Structure formats: structure tokens, C-alpha cells
Amino acid sequence: RVVLFVEDDAVANEFIPALLPRASIRGMEVISIKGIDNLRSLPLEISRLVQFQIIVGIVCDTEGKVQNMIGDITKEVKKRNEHFTEDTIKGLFRVKQFKTNFEFANFSDKEIADGLNLQSGEMAKFLVKDVKKARRDFTKGKALDRLFNEKMREATGKRWDKKQMELAKSFADLVIAEFRAGKYRKNQ
């Protein structure tokens, strides 16, 4: 059995099922922690899952204080499961941390621009060059949120407050459409 913790509902409910449609049949449970800050509440729960030899994974990006939270969880898992060898713990508890964010780590600039256009309902026009700039500005954090909000404000004249995490649904829709059209790509 595998329990995979992801940052938000869109990844858990839209993107993972689109890519792994039989995950639940194969014993994988995907749980949204509804924001990376909620990792703080998981050390005990993850330790207990590992205790019962359930494989636990966390998929997250580098935004915020993730490194400290992952360190706290790892310490708790080791403390509560000291009867396990280091290799056993490494086999049961894994963290996949993207060097940037979920979108930049998994999609090309064109795919991100297409996802932003889909998310905007075609009200704003997102170009590949816009995404390239956001990718360069990533170190400032929430680069795609800023890009989306700026372009939507320019297009509508209104303050726009839609969140980037909703992009996962657009990306899932695009991946499903590519798959059905026979254009599904392996890592580009």
C-alpha cells in the first residue's frame, strides 16, 4: 500500500487521476494536504503509517519553508521507528521535491502558456515568452500567480485573484486531450 501526500486538491483530484487512472485500484491513496504549510501537522501521522510498513511519499516544490518541514518529518519518522534500519526507512518514506515548482518541473513553457490560456478562458493571451520570463523570475516565488494576475488585470481592467493551483486542472485537461488525440508525450 502507498499513501502519497500532494500540495493541493487539483493535483490530487485532477492531475494524478489523469496520469494514473488505476492508482487507487493498485493500493495508492493520494491525499491533498491543502497547502504546503499543512505539512507541519503530518509528522506523527506519517510516522504511524511507516510503522505499519505503508510506503509514504510527499510530492512538493521548494516554495516556502518546505525544507525545514521535511527535516522535522524525517526526524519524527526516524525517532518513532528506530527499530527499522536506515535503508528500511528510506524505502518506506520518500520525498520528491521539485527544484522549482510543480508546473515548471513537469511542463514546457508552451504547455504552461496553453494551460494559462485555458485557465483564463481565453480572456488574456499568454505567450511562451511570458512564461520564460516567469521561469527566470521564479526565485521571487509565486511567479505564475503574478503572471496570471497581471495579464488578467491587463485584459479585464479588474483586479484578478485566481490562484495558480487551479492550473493543475487545466494541465490535466490538456494532457487528457493530447492522450486522446494520440499526441501523448513522454518526458520532453
C-alpha positions in Angstrom: 0.0 0.0 0.0 1.2 3.5 -0.8 0.0 6.9 0.6 1.0 9.9 -1.5 0.7 13.4 0.0 0.4 16.3 -2.5 0.0 20.0 -2.0 -3.5 20.7 -3.3 -6.8 19.3 -4.4 -6.3 20.0 -8.1 -3.2 17.8 -8.2 -4.8 15.1 -6.1 -8.2 15.1 -7.8 -7.4 16.1 -11.4 -3.8 15.6 -12.4 -2.8 12.4 -10.6 -6.0 10.5 -11.7 -5.5 11.7 -15.3 -2.0 10.3 -15.3 -2.5 7.3 -13.1 -6.2 6.3 -13.6 -5.8 3.0 -11.8 -3.8 4.3 -8.8 -6.5 3.5 -6.2 -7.1 0.1 -7.6 -3.4 -0.7 -7.1 -3.5 0.4 -3.5 -2.3 4.0 -3.9 -4.1 6.7 -1.9 -3.5 10.3 -2.9 -4.2 12.9 -0.2 -4.2 16.6 -0.7 -2.8 18.4 2.3 -4.4 21.6 1.0 -1.4 23.8 1.1 2.3 23.1 1.8 2.1 24.8 5.2 -0.1 21.9 6.4 3.0 19.6 6.2 3.6 20.8 9.8 0.7 18.7 11.0 1.8 15.5 9.4 4.9 14.1 11.3 3.0 11.9 13.7 0.6 10.6 11.0 3.5 9.8 8.6 5.4 8.1 11.4 2.5 5.9 12.2 2.0 4.9 8.5 5.7 4.0 8.3 5.3 2.0 11.5 2.8 -0.2 9.7 5.1 -0.5 6.7 3.0 1.6 4.4 5.1 3.4 1.8 4.6 7.1 2.3 5.5 9.8 -0.3 5.4 13.5 -0.3 5.5 15.5 -3.6 6.1 19.2 -3.2 8.0 22.1 -4.6 10.6 24.3 -2.9 8.4 27.3 -2.1 8.1 28.4 1.5 9.8 26.6 4.4 9.4 23.1 3.0 13.0 22.1 3.7 12.5 22.6 7.4 9.2 20.8 7.5 10.6 17.8 5.6 13.5 17.7 8.1 11.1 17.7 11.0 9.1 14.9 9.5 12.2 12.8 8.7 13.4 13.2 12.3 10.0 12.1 13.7 9.8 9.1 11.4 13.3 8.0 12.5 12.6 8.6 16.2 9.4 6.7 16.2 10.7 3.8 14.1 14.2 3.4 15.5 13.8 -0.4 15.3 13.9 -0.1 11.5 17.2 0.2 9.6 18.1 3.4 7.8 17.5 1.5 4.4 14.0 0.3 5.6 13.0 3.9 6.5 14.4 5.2 3.1 12.3 2.5 1.4 9.1 3.4 3.3 9.4 7.2 3.4 10.2 9.2 0.2 10.1 12.8 -0.7 10.1 14.2 -4.2 10.9 17.8 -4.1 10.9 19.8 -7.4 13.7 22.2 -7.8 11.3 24.9 -8.9 7.5 24.3 -8.7 5.2 21.6 -10.0 4.4 23.4 -13.2 8.0 24.4 -14.2 9.3 20.9 -13.2 6.7 19.0 -15.3 5.7 21.2 -18.3 7.3 23.1 -21.1 6.9 26.8 -21.5 4.4 26.2 -24.3 2.4 23.8 -22.2 2.3 26.3 -19.4 1.2 29.1 -21.7 -1.5 26.8 -23.1 -2.7 25.9 -19.6 -2.7 29.6 -18.6 -4.8 30.5 -21.7 -7.2 27.7 -20.9 -7.4 28.8 -17.3 -8.1 32.4 -18.3 -11.0 31.3 -20.5 -9.0 32.9 -23.4 -9.7 36.4 -21.9 -5.9 37.0 -21.7 -3.2 35.9 -24.1 -0.3 34.1 -22.5 2.8 33.7 -24.7 5.8 31.4 -24.4 8.0 34.5 -23.8 5.8 35.4 -20.8 6.3 32.0 -19.2 10.1 32.1 -20.0 10.3 35.4 -18.0 8.2 33.9 -15.2 10.6 30.9 -15.1 13.5 33.3 -14.8 11.7 35.2 -12.0 10.9 32.0 -10.1 13.3 32.8 -7.3 10.9 35.6 -6.3 8.2 33.0 -5.6 4.7 32.6 -7.0 5.9 33.7 -10.4 3.0 32.1 -12.3 0.4 33.6 -9.9 1.9 37.0 -10.6 2.0 36.5 -14.3 -1.6 35.2 -14.4 -2.9 38.1 -12.2 -1.0 40.8 -14.2 -2.3 39.5 -17.6 -5.8 39.1 -16.4 -5.8 42.6 -14.9 -4.5 44.0 -18.2 -7.1 42.1 -20.2 -10.1 42.9 -18.0 -9.2 46.1 -16.2 -10.1 44.4 -12.9 -8.1 43.1 -10.0 -7.8 39.4 -10.5 -7.1 37.0 -7.7 -7.2 33.5 -9.2 -4.7 31.1 -7.8 -2.0 29.1 -9.7 -3.0 25.8 -8.1 -6.1 25.8 -10.3 -3.6 25.3 -13.2 -3.3 21.6 -12.4 -6.9 21.1 -13.7 -6.1 22.9 -16.9 -2.9 20.8 -17.3 -4.9 17.6 -16.6 -7.4 18.6 -19.3 -4.6 19.3 -21.8 -2.8 16.0 -21.0 -6.1 14.1 -21.4 -6.8 15.9 -24.7 -3.3 15.1 -26.0 -3.6 11.5 -25.0 -7.0 11.1 -26.7 -5.6 12.7 -29.8 -2.7 10.3 -29.9 -0.2 13.0 -29.1 0.7 11.9 -25.6 4.4 12.7 -25.0 6.8 11.0 -22.6 9.2 13.5 -20.9 10.1 16.3 -23.3 
